[in-house]
Amino acid sequence: MDKTLNGIIFDWGNVLGRFSHDEMRKKLAEHCPLTTEDIKRVLAGPMQKHESGALSPREFYAEVRRQLQITLSYEEFLPVWRSCIIGDNPAIADVLRQLDPSVPICILSNTDPVHWEAIGGLPVVQRFFKKQRIVRSYDPQVRARKPDQKIYNAAMSCIGIPPSQAHRALFIDDIAENCDAFRKIGGRAHQYNLRTDPITTLTAELRRLGAMQ
């Protein structure tokens, strides 16, 4: 193993798991006068505030109800909002199972409390990630979203890597901007998207770094 690799940080969406905002927007469109494109545009700001902990789930719902003019109650809204969470990446469990157990791993996710209720119960999250090694953008001690350096520092901290040694961490994310931001603070990053990239591209990189058993 590369002796300088001391931890791996995994994004959840499109890396560990599957999601689709498009499907969720279609369901919201059934309960409001806006198109799915309008919903995407209108909710961009409130979603960022929700994910960064600036809005609680009920405050976020109130904002969605006001801006979209939806007729759903809070209890009816929750399953619609969670409907974008589809499930695990079917190929990722085999990869995680083959990782060198001496290398700590964590999850780093731009997410919100409503979505995490669904994500946190998925088999891959339950089986491979300890609760103390999950960093969410809305966590009180974080309250920042990728590509903010603060959230990267929080992820490295939970696997025992100080910011000054970011080169010892590998970050895996589906978005180029997030990977570039991690590289700018000295870390290593690999872009992988389960929708477009064969799982072999990820395993090849992990093997190259000696992170597989």
Secondary structure, 3 states (H helix, E strand, C coil): CCCCCCEEEECCECCCEEECHHHHHHHHHCCCCCCHHHHHHHHHHHHHHHHCCCCCHHHHHHHHHHHHCCCCCHHHHHHHHHCCEEEECCCHHHHHHHECCCCCEEEEECCCHHHHHHHCCCHHHHHHCCHHHEEECCCCCCCCCCCCHHHHHHHHHHCCCCHHHHHHEEEEECCHHHHHHHHHCCCEEEECCCCCCCHHHHHHHHHHCCCEC
